[in-house]
Amino acid sequence: MGNVCGSCHGREATLFRETEAKKKLDLSMCIQCMVCHSNHAVQPPTDEMLGVGPKSTCMSCHLPGDKEYQASQDMADAAARLRSRLGEARGLLERAERAGTEVSQDRFALQKAQDQLVQVQVLAHSFDRDRFVAAADEGTGIAEAGIVAGRPAFQELRQRRRGLGLSLVLIVAVTVGLFLKLREIERPQP
């Protein structure tokens, strides 16, 4: 990784160096930041850069059939699962919160899944499929827990609404009963 980029992006630079040493690879062509991010019009990281899609930077070096091609696809799929489940969990908890259910602890716990997503994006620089997928799966598990936590919030909301509905019916019945009793009392007696 270039010294200029690595001075600010230390985690990414460290991952590159670790990968090269651990796997005894010469990644001098891959680890140049400009291969994926350009050097003058620096490309900010996007979801499309990972994987095997048309905007993937992985495809500039890896072809279908290569193990790296499949690893790129696996990594992109794991990140997409995490993103999808995180979005679903957030949406569910936000709807529950707007409906008046207390979900602040669940939303706080969901922040760890967001942190995992950031970690996964950084781990793309490790070229380590297993490490990347494990981190993405951990985040997906946390997001799943957020979804599971959101469902009881809606059950609680339904119970509250039923209780309020029954209370309203009871209040109306008592009011009508009182009204009828008052009319009966106010009628002149023969």
Backbone as JSON Lines, residues from 0, in Angstrom:
{"i":0,"aa":"M","n":[0.87,-1.18,0.0],"ca":[0.0,0.0,0.0],"c":[0.9,1.22,0.0]}
{"i":1,"aa":"G","n":[0.53,2.18,-0.78],"ca":[1.34,3.37,-0.9],"c":[1.49,4.08,0.44]}
{"i":2,"aa":"N","n":[2.67,4.68,0.64],"ca":[2.92,5.39,1.89],"c":[1.96,6.54,2.09]}
{"i":3,"aa":"V","n":[1.6,7.2,1.02],"ca":[0.7,8.34,1.13],"c":[-0.66,7.87,1.67]}
{"i":4,"aa":"C","n":[-1.24,6.85,1.05],"ca":[-2.56,6.36,1.47],"c":[-2.5,5.75,2.87]}
{"i":5,"aa":"G","n":[-1.46,4.96,3.11],"ca":[-1.31,4.26,4.39],"c":[-1.14,5.19,5.57]}
{"i":6,"aa":"S","n":[-0.73,6.43,5.33],"ca":[-0.55,7.36,6.45],"c":[-1.89,7.7,7.1]}
{"i":7,"aa":"C","n":[-2.97,7.67,6.33],"ca":[-4.3,7.93,6.91],"c":[-5.12,6.66,7.06]}
{"i":8,"aa":"H","n":[-4.92,5.72,6.19],"ca":[-5.7,4.48,6.18],"c":[-4.85,3.34,6.72]}
{"i":9,"aa":"G","n":[-4.49,3.47,8.0],"ca":[-3.58,2.53,8.64],"c":[-4.12,1.11,8.73]}
{"i":10,"aa":"R","n":[-5.42,0.97,9.03],"ca":[-5.98,-0.38,9.14],"c":[-5.86,-1.11,7.81]}
{"i":11,"aa":"E","n":[-6.18,-0.43,6.73],"ca":[-6.12,-1.05,5.42],"c":[-4.67,-1.41,5.06]}
{"i":12,"aa":"A","n":[-3.74,-0.51,5.36],"ca":[-2.32,-0.76,5.07],"c":[-1.82,-1.96,5.85]}
{"i":13,"aa":"T","n":[-2.22,-2.05,7.12],"ca":[-1.8,-3.18,7.95],"c":[-2.35,-4.49,7.4]}
{"i":14,"aa":"L","n":[-3.61,-4.49,6.97],"ca":[-4.19,-5.7,6.4],"c":[-3.44,-6.14,5.16]}
{"i":15,"aa":"F","n":[-3.06,-5.21,4.3],"ca":[-2.28,-5.55,3.11],"c":[-0.96,-6.21,3.5]}
{"i":16,"aa":"R","n":[-0.24,-5.57,4.43],"ca":[1.08,-6.09,4.83],"c":[0.96,-7.46,5.47]}
{"i":17,"aa":"E","n":[-0.07,-7.65,6.34],"ca":[-0.28,-8.95,6.98],"c":[-0.55,-10.03,5.95]}
{"i":18,"aa":"T","n":[-1.38,-9.73,4.98],"ca":[-1.74,-10.72,3.96],"c":[-0.52,-11.12,3.16]}
{"i":19,"aa":"E","n":[0.28,-10.16,2.76],"ca":[1.47,-10.46,1.97],"c":[2.43,-11.34,2.75]}
{"i":20,"aa":"A","n":[2.65,-11.04,4.03],"ca":[3.57,-11.82,4.84],"c":[3.01,-13.2,5.15]}
{"i":21,"aa":"K","n":[1.74,-13.26,5.55],"ca":[1.13,-14.53,5.97],"c":[1.05,-15.51,4.81]}
{"i":22,"aa":"K","n":[0.66,-15.04,3.66],"ca":[0.47,-15.94,2.52],"c":[1.7,-16.03,1.63]}
{"i":23,"aa":"K","n":[2.75,-15.32,2.03],"ca":[4.0,-15.31,1.27],"c":[3.72,-15.05,-0.22]}
{"i":24,"aa":"L","n":[2.97,-13.99,-0.45],"ca":[2.6,-13.6,-1.8],"c":[3.3,-12.31,-2.17]}
{"i":25,"aa":"D","n":[3.5,-12.15,-3.42],"ca":[3.98,-10.86,-3.91],"c":[2.75,-10.11,-4.41]}
{"i":26,"aa":"L","n":[2.23,-9.26,-3.57],"ca":[1.03,-8.51,-3.91],"c":[1.37,-7.11,-4.38]}
{"i":27,"aa":"S","n":[2.59,-6.92,-4.82],"ca":[3.01,-5.57,-5.18],"c":[2.12,-4.95,-6.25]}
{"i":28,"aa":"M","n":[1.57,-5.76,-7.16],"ca":[0.67,-5.22,-8.17],"c":[-0.72,-4.96,-7.59]}
{"i":29,"aa":"C","n":[-1.18,-5.82,-6.68],"ca":[-2.54,-5.69,-6.12],"c":[-2.64,-4.65,-5.04]}
{"i":30,"aa":"I","n":[-1.56,-4.52,-4.28],"ca":[-1.71,-3.71,-3.08],"c":[-1.48,-2.23,-3.32]}
{"i":31,"aa":"Q","n":[-1.24,-1.88,-4.54],"ca":[-1.15,-0.47,-4.82],"c":[-2.57,0.09,-4.8]}
{"i":32,"aa":"C","n":[-2.8,1.04,-3.97],"ca":[-4.14,1.6,-3.78],"c":[-4.78,2.02,-5.09]}
{"i":33,"aa":"M","n":[-3.94,2.51,-6.0],"ca":[-4.49,3.04,-7.25],"c":[-5.08,1.96,-8.14]}
{"i":34,"aa":"V","n":[-4.74,0.7,-7.94],"ca":[-5.32,-0.37,-8.75],"c":[-6.84,-0.37,-8.6]}
{"i":35,"aa":"C","n":[-7.33,-0.2,-7.39],"ca":[-8.78,-0.21,-7.14],"c":[-9.37,1.19,-6.99]}
{"i":36,"aa":"H","n":[-8.59,2.1,-6.43],"ca":[-9.14,3.41,-6.07],"c":[-8.68,4.55,-6.96]}
{"i":37,"aa":"S","n":[-7.81,4.28,-7.93],"ca":[-7.23,5.3,-8.8],"c":[-6.23,6.11,-7.98]}
{"i":38,"aa":"N","n":[-5.5,6.99,-8.63],"ca":[-4.52,7.76,-7.85],"c":[-4.78,9.26,-7.86]}
{"i":39,"aa":"H","n":[-5.48,9.78,-8.85],"ca":[-5.75,11.21,-8.85],"c":[-7.22,11.47,-8.52]}
{"i":40,"aa":"A","n":[-8.1,10.88,-9.27],"ca":[-9.53,11.0,-8.98],"c":[-9.9,9.81,-8.09]}
{"i":41,"aa":"V","n":[-9.5,9.87,-6.84],"ca":[-9.63,8.73,-5.93],"c":[-11.08,8.28,-5.85]}
{"i":42,"aa":"Q","n":[-11.28,6.99,-6.09],"ca":[-12.61,6.41,-6.06],"c":[-12.97,6.01,-4.63]}
{"i":43,"aa":"P","n":[-13.98,6.63,-4.04],"ca":[-14.38,6.2,-2.7],"c":[-14.94,4.79,-2.78]}
{"i":44,"aa":"P","n":[-14.8,4.01,-1.7],"ca":[-15.29,2.64,-1.74],"c":[-16.81,2.59,-1.91]}
{"i":45,"aa":"T","n":[-17.25,1.67,-2.73],"ca":[-18.68,1.45,-2.94],"c":[-18.94,-0.05,-2.88]}
{"i":46,"aa":"D","n":[-20.19,-0.42,-2.71],"ca":[-20.56,-1.83,-2.67],"c":[-20.23,-2.52,-4.0]}
{"i":47,"aa":"E","n":[-20.36,-1.78,-5.09],"ca":[-20.15,-2.36,-6.42],"c":[-18.69,-2.71,-6.68]}
{"i":48,"aa":"M","n":[-17.76,-2.13,-5.92],"ca":[-16.34,-2.4,-6.16],"c":[-15.97,-3.84,-5.8]}
{"i":49,"aa":"L","n":[-16.71,-4.44,-4.89],"ca":[-16.43,-5.8,-4.44],"c":[-17.3,-6.77,-5.21]}
{"i":50,"aa":"G","n":[-16.78,-7.91,-5.54],"ca":[-17.58,-8.93,-6.2],"c":[-17.22,-9.09,-7.66]}
{"i":51,"aa":"V","n":[-18.2,-9.52,-8.45],"ca":[-17.92,-9.83,-9.86],"c":[-18.84,-9.06,-10.81]}
{"i":52,"aa":"G","n":[-19.42,-8.0,-10.32],"ca":[-20.32,-7.19,-11.15],"c":[-19.55,-6.31,-12.13]}
{"i":53,"aa":"P","n":[-20.27,-5.59,-12.98],"ca":[-19.62,-4.76,-14.0],"c":[-18.77,-3.63,-13.42]}
{"i":54,"aa":"K","n":[-19.08,-3.14,-12.22],"ca":[-18.3,-2.06,-11.62],"c":[-17.27,-2.58,-10.61]}
{"i":55,"aa":"S","n":[-17.09,-3.88,-10.56],"ca":[-16.17,-4.49,-9.6],"c":[-14.72,-4.25,-10.0]}
{"i":56,"aa":"T","n":[-13.93,-3.82,-9.03],"ca":[-12.5,-3.64,-9.3],"c":[-11.78,-4.99,-9.27]}
{"i":57,"aa":"C","n":[-12.4,-6.0,-8.65],"ca":[-11.79,-7.33,-8.59],"c":[-11.64,-7.91,-9.99]}
{"i":58,"aa":"M","n":[-12.55,-7.57,-10.88],"ca":[-12.57,-8.15,-12.21],"c":[-11.47,-7.6,-13.11]}
{"i":59,"aa":"S","n":[-10.78,-6.56,-12.65],"ca":[-9.67,-6.05,-13.45],"c":[-8.48,-7.02,-13.41]}
{"i":60,"aa":"C","n":[-8.45,-7.89,-12.39],"ca":[-7.35,-8.86,-12.27],"c":[-7.81,-10.32,-12.3]}
{"i":61,"aa":"H","n":[-9.05,-10.59,-11.93],"ca":[-9.51,-11.97,-11.77],"c":[-10.58,-12.31,-12.8]}
{"i":62,"aa":"L","n":[-10.48,-13.5,-13.34],"ca":[-11.4,-13.96,-14.39],"c":[-12.27,-15.09,-13.87]}
{"i":63,"aa":"P","n":[-13.45,-15.29,-14.48],"ca":[-14.3,-16.42,-14.08],"c":[-13.5,-17.72,-14.13]}
{"i":64,"aa":"G","n":[-13.71,-18.52,-13.09],"ca":[-12.97,-19.77,-12.98],"c":[-11.81,-19.69,-12.01]}
{"i":65,"aa":"D","n":[-11.26,-18.5,-11.79],"ca":[-10.19,-18.33,-10.8],"c":[-10.78,-18.51,-9.4]}
{"i":66,"aa":"K","n":[-9.97,-19.01,-8.48],"ca":[-10.46,-19.13,-7.09],"c":[-10.69,-17.74,-6.5]}
{"i":67,"aa":"E","n":[-9.9,-16.75,-6.94],"ca":[-10.08,-15.39,-6.45],"c":[-11.4,-14.8,-6.95]}
{"i":68,"aa":"Y","n":[-11.81,-15.2,-8.14],"ca":[-13.09,-14.75,-8.69],"c":[-14.22,-15.23,-7.78]}
{"i":69,"aa":"Q","n":[-14.19,-16.52,-7.41],"ca":[-15.22,-17.06,-6.52],"c":[-15.14,-16.43,-5.14]}
{"i":70,"aa":"A","n":[-13.93,-16.19,-4.66],"ca":[-13.77,-15.54,-3.35],"c":[-14.37,-14.14,-3.38]}
{"i":71,"aa":"S","n":[-14.17,-13.42,-4.48],"ca":[-14.74,-12.07,-4.63],"c":[-16.26,-12.13,-4.57]}
{"i":72,"aa":"Q","n":[-16.82,-13.12,-5.26],"ca":[-18.28,-13.28,-5.26],"c":[-18.79,-13.63,-3.86]}
{"i":73,"aa":"D","n":[-18.09,-14.55,-3.19],"ca":[-18.5,-14.94,-1.83],"c":[-18.47,-13.75,-0.88]}
{"i":74,"aa":"M","n":[-17.44,-12.94,-1.01],"ca":[-17.31,-11.77,-0.14],"c":[-18.43,-10.76,-0.43]}
{"i":75,"aa":"A","n":[-18.7,-10.55,-1.7],"ca":[-19.77,-9.61,-2.06],"c":[-21.12,-10.12,-1.56]}
{"i":76,"aa":"D","n":[-21.36,-11.42,-1.69],"ca":[-22.63,-12.0,-1.22],"c":[-22.77,-11.86,0.29]}
{"i":77,"aa":"A","n":[-21.68,-12.11,1.03],"ca":[-21.73,-12.0,2.5],"c":[-22.0,-10.56,2.92]}
{"i":78,"aa":"A","n":[-21.36,-9.62,2.25],"ca":[-21.59,-8.2,2.57],"c":[-23.02,-7.8,2.23]}
{"i":79,"aa":"A","n":[-23.54,-8.29,1.12],"ca":[-24.91,-7.96,0.72],"c":[-25.92,-8.52,1.72]}
{"i":80,"aa":"R","n":[-25.68,-9.74,2.21],"ca":[-26.58,-10.33,3.23],"c":[-26.58,-9.47,4.49]}
{"i":81,"aa":"L","n":[-25.41,-9.07,4.92],"ca":[-25.3,-8.24,6.12],"c":[-26.04,-6.92,5.91]}
{"i":82,"aa":"R","n":[-25.81,-6.27,4.78],"ca":[-26.46,-4.99,4.5],"c":[-27.98,-5.14,4.46]}
{"i":83,"aa":"S","n":[-28.45,-6.21,3.83],"ca":[-29.88,-6.44,3.7],"c":[-30.55,-6.69,5.05]}
{"i":84,"aa":"R","n":[-29.97,-7.57,5.86],"ca":[-30.55,-7.89,7.16],"c":[-30.46,-6.7,8.11]}
{"i":85,"aa":"L","n":[-29.39,-5.93,8.01],"ca":[-29.24,-4.73,8.82],"c":[-30.32,-3.72,8.45]}
{"i":86,"aa":"G","n":[-30.56,-3.54,7.17],"ca":[-31.61,-2.63,6.72],"c":[-32.99,-3.08,7.17]}
{"i":87,"aa":"E","n":[-33.23,-4.39,7.08],"ca":[-34.52,-4.92,7.52],"c":[-34.72,-4.72,9.02]}
{"i":88,"aa":"A","n":[-33.68,-5.0,9.79],"ca":[-33.77,-4.83,11.25],"c":[-34.0,-3.36,11.61]}
{"i":89,"aa":"R","n":[-33.26,-2.47,10.97],"ca":[-33.44,-1.04,11.24],"c":[-34.87,-0.6,10.92]}
{"i":90,"aa":"G","n":[-35.36,-1.02,9.76],"ca":[-36.71,-0.64,9.36],"c":[-37.76,-1.14,10.33]}
{"i":91,"aa":"L","n":[-37.62,-2.37,10.76],"ca":[-38.57,-2.97,11.7],"c":[-38.56,-2.22,13.02]}
{"i":92,"aa":"L","n":[-37.36,-1.96,13.54],"ca":[-37.26,-1.25,14.83],"c":[-37.73,0.2,14.71]}
{"i":93,"aa":"E","n":[-37.48,0.84,13.59],"ca":[-37.95,2.22,13.41],"c":[-39.48,2.26,13.36]}
{"i":94,"aa":"R","n":[-40.1,1.3,12.67],"ca":[-41.57,1.27,12.63],"c":[-42.13,1.01,14.02]}
{"i":95,"aa":"A","n":[-41.5,0.11,14.76],"ca":[-41.96,-0.18,16.12],"c":[-41.83,1.06,17.01]}
{"i":96,"aa":"E","n":[-40.73,1.78,16.85],"ca":[-40.51,2.98,17.65],"c":[-41.54,4.06,17.3]}
{"i":97,"aa":"R","n":[-41.8,4.25,16.0],"ca":[-42.8,5.24,15.59],"c":[-44.19,4.88,16.12]}
{"i":98,"aa":"A","n":[-44.44,3.59,16.28],"ca":[-45.73,3.15,16.78],"c":[-45.83,3.28,18.3]}
{"i":99,"aa":"G","n":[-44.74,3.68,18.95],"ca":[-44.79,3.93,20.38],"c":[-44.22,2.82,21.25]}
{"i":100,"aa":"T","n":[-43.55,1.86,20.66],"ca":[-42.96,0.77,21.43],"c":[-41.52,1.13,21.77]}
{"i":101,"aa":"E","n":[-41.09,0.81,22.96],"ca":[-39.73,1.1,23.42],"c":[-38.76,0.09,22.79]}
{"i":102,"aa":"V","n":[-37.86,0.57,21.95],"ca":[-36.89,-0.3,21.29],"c":[-35.47,0.27,21.34]}
{"i":103,"aa":"S","n":[-35.23,1.23,22.24],"ca":[-33.93,1.9,22.25],"c":[-32.79,0.92,22.54]}
{"i":104,"aa":"Q","n":[-33.0,-0.05,23.42],"ca":[-31.94,-1.03,23.7],"c":[-31.65,-1.87,22.47]}
{"i":105,"aa":"D","n":[-32.69,-2.26,21.76],"ca":[-32.51,-3.07,20.56],"c":[-31.79,-2.27,19.47]}
{"i":106,"aa":"R","n":[-32.14,-0.99,19.34],"ca":[-31.47,-0.14,18.35],"c":[-30.0,0.05,18.73]}
{"i":107,"aa":"F","n":[-29.73,0.19,20.01],"ca":[-28.35,0.32,20.47],"c":[-27.56,-0.95,20.15]}
{"i":108,"aa":"A","n":[-28.17,-2.11,20.41],"ca":[-27.52,-3.4,20.13],"c":[-27.26,-3.55,18.63]}
{"i":109,"aa":"L","n":[-28.15,-3.01,17.82],"ca":[-28.01,-3.11,16.37],"c":[-26.81,-2.31,15.86]}
{"i":110,"aa":"Q","n":[-26.36,-1.35,16.64],"ca":[-25.19,-0.56,16.24],"c":[-23.97,-1.47,16.05]}
{"i":111,"aa":"K","n":[-23.92,-2.56,16.79],"ca":[-22.79,-3.49,16.63],"c":[-22.79,-4.11,15.24]}
{"i":112,"aa":"A","n":[-23.95,-4.35,14.67],"ca":[-24.02,-4.87,13.3],"c":[-23.51,-3.82,12.32]}
{"i":113,"aa":"Q","n":[-23.83,-2.56,12.56],"ca":[-23.3,-1.48,11.72],"c":[-21.79,-1.42,11.83]}
{"i":114,"aa":"D","n":[-21.27,-1.59,13.04],"ca":[-19.83,-1.6,13.24],"c":[-19.2,-2.76,12.47]}
{"i":115,"aa":"Q","n":[-19.87,-3.91,12.46],"ca":[-19.37,-5.07,11.72],"c":[-19.35,-4.78,10.22]}
{"i":116,"aa":"L","n":[-20.34,-4.05,9.74],"ca":[-20.37,-3.7,8.32],"c":[-19.15,-2.85,7.96]}
{"i":117,"aa":"V","n":[-18.81,-1.9,8.81],"ca":[-17.62,-1.07,8.59],"c":[-16.37,-1.95,8.63]}
{"i":118,"aa":"Q","n":[-16.33,-2.87,9.6],"ca":[-15.19,-3.78,9.72],"c":[-15.05,-4.64,8.46]}
{"i":119,"aa":"V","n":[-16.17,-5.1,7.94],"ca":[-16.17,-5.93,6.73],"c":[-15.61,-5.13,5.55]}
{"i":120,"aa":"Q","n":[-16.02,-3.87,5.45],"ca":[-15.53,-3.05,4.36],"c":[-14.01,-2.87,4.44]}
{"i":121,"aa":"V","n":[-13.51,-2.76,5.64],"ca":[-12.06,-2.66,5.82],"c":[-11.4,-4.01,5.51]}
{"i":122,"aa":"L","n":[-12.03,-5.1,5.95],"ca":[-11.44,-6.43,5.73],"c":[-11.34,-6.82,4.26]}
{"i":123,"aa":"A","n":[-12.05,-6.13,3.4],"ca":[-11.9,-6.41,1.96],"c":[-10.45,-6.23,1.55]}
{"i":124,"aa":"H","n":[-9.72,-5.38,2.26],"ca":[-8.33,-5.12,1.95],"c":[-7.39,-6.23,2.43]}
{"i":125,"aa":"S","n":[-7.92,-7.23,3.1],"ca":[-7.1,-8.34,3.57],"c":[-6.99,-9.45,2.53]}
{"i":126,"aa":"F","n":[-7.86,-9.42,1.53],"ca":[-7.93,-10.5,0.53],"c":[-8.15,-11.85,1.19]}
{"i":127,"aa":"D","n":[-8.69,-11.86,2.39],"ca":[-8.91,-13.09,3.14],"c":[-10.4,-13.4,3.17]}
{"i":128,"aa":"R","n":[-10.83,-14.25,2.25],"ca":[-12.24,-14.58,2.11],"c":[-12.84,-15.09,3.41]}
{"i":129,"aa":"D","n":[-12.17,-16.03,4.07],"ca":[-12.72,-16.64,5.28],"c":[-12.89,-15.62,6.41]}
{"i":130,"aa":"R","n":[-11.91,-14.8,6.6],"ca":[-11.98,-13.77,7.65],"c":[-13.09,-12.77,7.34]}
{"i":131,"aa":"F","n":[-13.18,-12.38,6.09],"ca":[-14.21,-11.44,5.64],"c":[-15.6,-12.02,5.86]}
{"i":132,"aa":"V","n":[-15.82,-13.24,5.38],"ca":[-17.14,-13.87,5.48],"c":[-17.51,-14.11,6.94]}
{"i":133,"aa":"A","n":[-16.54,-14.51,7.77],"ca":[-16.83,-14.71,9.2],"c":[-17.29,-13.41,9.86]}
{"i":134,"aa":"A","n":[-16.63,-12.32,9.55],"ca":[-17.02,-11.02,10.12],"c":[-18.4,-10.6,9.61]}
{"i":135,"aa":"A","n":[-18.66,-10.82,8.33],"ca":[-19.97,-10.49,7.77],"c":[-21.07,-11.34,8.39]}
{"i":136,"aa":"D","n":[-20.78,-12.63,8.57],"ca":[-21.77,-13.52,9.19],"c":[-22.05,-13.14,10.63]}
{"i":137,"aa":"E","n":[-21.02,-12.68,11.34],"ca":[-21.23,-12.22,12.72],"c":[-22.17,-11.01,12.74]}
{"i":138,"aa":"G","n":[-21.93,-10.07,11.85],"ca":[-22.81,-8.9,11.75],"c":[-24.22,-9.27,11.34]}
{"i":139,"aa":"T","n":[-24.34,-10.24,10.43],"ca":[-25.66,-10.7,9.99],"c":[-26.41,-11.32,11.16]}
{"i":140,"aa":"G","n":[-25.7,-12.08,11.99],"ca":[-26.32,-12.67,13.19],"c":[-26.85,-11.6,14.14]}
{"i":141,"aa":"I","n":[-26.1,-10.54,14.3],"ca":[-26.53,-9.44,15.17],"c":[-27.77,-8.76,14.56]}
{"i":142,"aa":"A","n":[-27.75,-8.57,13.26],"ca":[-28.91,-7.97,12.59],"c":[-30.14,-8.87,12.72]}
{"i":143,"aa":"E","n":[-29.94,-10.18,12.6],"ca":[-31.04,-11.14,12.78],"c":[-31.63,-10.99,14.18]}
{"i":144,"aa":"A","n":[-30.76,-10.8,15.18],"ca":[-31.25,-10.61,16.55],"c":[-32.1,-9.34,16.64]}
{"i":145,"aa":"G","n":[-31.74,-8.31,15.89],"ca":[-32.55,-7.09,15.85],"c":[-33.91,-7.34,15.25]}
{"i":146,"aa":"I","n":[-33.95,-8.18,14.23],"ca":[-35.24,-8.54,13.61],"c":[-36.08,-9.32,14.59]}
{"i":147,"aa":"V","n":[-35.46,-10.28,15.26],"ca":[-36.18,-11.09,16.25],"c":[-36.7,-10.21,17.38]}
{"i":148,"aa":"A","n":[-35.91,-9.21,17.79],"ca":[-36.34,-8.3,18.86],"c":[-37.48,-7.4,18.4]}
{"i":149,"aa":"G","n":[-37.5,-7.04,17.14],"ca":[-38.55,-6.15,16.63],"c":[-39.91,-6.81,16.56]}
{"i":150,"aa":"R","n":[-39.95,-8.09,16.32],"ca":[-41.24,-8.78,16.18],"c":[-42.06,-8.75,17.48]}
{"i":151,"aa":"P","n":[-41.48,-9.03,18.65],"ca":[-42.27,-8.92,19.88],"c":[-42.77,-7.5,20.14]}
{"i":152,"aa":"A","n":[-42.03,-6.51,19.66],"ca":[-42.49,-5.13,19.83],"c":[-43.82,-4.92,19.13]}
{"i":153,"aa":"F","n":[-43.98,-5.53,17.94],"ca":[-45.25,-5.41,17.23],"c":[-46.34,-6.25,17.89]}
{"i":154,"aa":"Q","n":[-45.96,-7.38,18.48],"ca":[-46.95,-8.18,19.23],"c":[-47.45,-7.39,20.44]}
{"i":155,"aa":"E","n":[-46.53,-6.73,21.12],"ca":[-46.91,-5.89,22.27],"c":[-47.84,-4.77,21.82]}
{"i":156,"aa":"L","n":[-47.53,-4.18,20.68],"ca":[-48.36,-3.11,20.14],"c":[-49.77,-3.62,19.83]}
{"i":157,"aa":"R","n":[-49.87,-4.8,19.22],"ca":[-51.19,-5.38,18.92],"c":[-51.98,-5.64,20.21]}
{"i":158,"aa":"Q","n":[-51.29,-6.13,21.25],"ca":[-51.97,-6.38,22.53],"c":[-52.46,-5.08,23.13]}
{"i":159,"aa":"R","n":[-51.65,-4.04,23.05],"ca":[-52.08,-2.74,23.57],"c":[-53.32,-2.25,22.83]}
{"i":160,"aa":"R","n":[-53.31,-2.4,21.51],"ca":[-54.45,-1.94,20.72],"c":[-55.7,-2.73,21.05]}
{"i":161,"aa":"R","n":[-55.56,-4.05,21.22],"ca":[-56.72,-4.87,21.61],"c":[-57.26,-4.42,22.95]}
{"i":162,"aa":"G","n":[-56.33,-4.2,23.9],"ca":[-56.75,-3.75,25.23],"c":[-57.46,-2.42,25.18]}
{"i":163,"aa":"L","n":[-56.92,-1.5,24.38],"ca":[-57.58,-0.21,24.24],"c":[-58.95,-0.35,23.57]}
{"i":164,"aa":"G","n":[-59.04,-1.23,22.57],"ca":[-60.32,-1.45,21.9],"c":[-61.36,-2.02,22.85]}
{"i":165,"aa":"L","n":[-60.95,-3.01,23.65],"ca":[-61.89,-3.59,24.61],"c":[-62.3,-2.56,25.66]}
{"i":166,"aa":"S","n":[-61.34,-1.75,26.09],"ca":[-61.67,-0.7,27.06],"c":[-62.67,0.28,26.48]}
{"i":167,"aa":"L","n":[-62.47,0.65,25.23],"ca":[-63.37,1.58,24.57],"c":[-64.79,1.0,24.47]}
{"i":168,"aa":"V","n":[-64.87,-0.27,24.1],"ca":[-66.18,-0.93,24.01],"c":[-66.85,-0.94,25.38]}
{"i":169,"aa":"L","n":[-66.1,-1.25,26.42],"ca":[-66.64,-1.28,27.77],"c":[-67.1,0.11,28.21]}
{"i":170,"aa":"I","n":[-66.32,1.13,27.91],"ca":[-66.69,2.51,28.28],"c":[-67.96,2.93,27.55]}
{"i":171,"aa":"V","n":[-68.05,2.61,26.27],"ca":[-69.25,2.95,25.5],"c":[-70.47,2.22,26.06]}
{"i":172,"aa":"A","n":[-70.31,0.94,26.41],"ca":[-71.42,0.16,26.96],"c":[-71.9,0.74,28.29]}
{"i":173,"aa":"V","n":[-70.96,1.11,29.15],"ca":[-71.32,1.72,30.44],"c":[-72.0,3.07,30.22]}
{"i":174,"aa":"T","n":[-71.49,3.87,29.3],"ca":[-72.08,5.17,29.01],"c":[-73.5,5.02,28.48]}
{"i":175,"aa":"V","n":[-73.7,4.1,27.55],"ca":[-75.04,3.86,27.02],"c":[-75.96,3.37,28.13]}
{"i":176,"aa":"G","n":[-75.47,2.48,28.98],"ca":[-76.26,1.99,30.1],"c":[-76.67,3.1,31.04]}
{"i":177,"aa":"L","n":[-75.72,3.98,31.36],"ca":[-76.03,5.12,32.23],"c":[-77.04,6.06,31.58]}
{"i":178,"aa":"F","n":[-76.87,6.31,30.3],"ca":[-77.8,7.16,29.58],"c":[-79.22,6.6,29.63]}
{"i":179,"aa":"L","n":[-79.35,5.28,29.39],"ca":[-80.67,4.64,29.43],"c":[-81.26,4.68,30.84]}
{"i":180,"aa":"K","n":[-80.42,4.47,31.83],"ca":[-80.89,4.5,33.22],"c":[-81.36,5.91,33.58]}
{"i":181,"aa":"L","n":[-80.63,6.94,33.16],"ca":[-81.03,8.32,33.43],"c":[-82.36,8.64,32.75]}
{"i":182,"aa":"R","n":[-82.55,8.19,31.54],"ca":[-83.83,8.41,30.85],"c":[-84.97,7.74,31.59]}
{"i":183,"aa":"E","n":[-84.69,6.56,32.1],"ca":[-85.72,5.83,32.84],"c":[-86.07,6.56,34.13]}
{"i":184,"aa":"I","n":[-85.06,7.1,34.8],"ca":[-85.29,7.83,36.05],"c":[-86.05,9.12,35.78]}
{"i":185,"aa":"E","n":[-85.74,9.8,34.69],"ca":[-86.34,11.09,34.38],"c":[-87.76,10.98,33.86]}
{"i":186,"aa":"R","n":[-88.18,9.82,33.44],"ca":[-89.55,9.66,32.95],"c":[-90.54,9.86,34.09]}
{"i":187,"aa":"P","n":[-91.64,10.52,33.78],"ca":[-92.65,10.7,34.83],"c":[-93.25,9.35,35.19]}
{"i":188,"aa":"Q","n":[-93.43,9.15,36.43],"ca":[-94.03,7.91,36.93],"c":[-95.52,8.0,36.84]}
{"i":189,"aa":"P","n":[-96.2,6.96,36.34],"ca":[-97.67,7.01,36.24],"c":[-98.37,6.89,37.57]}
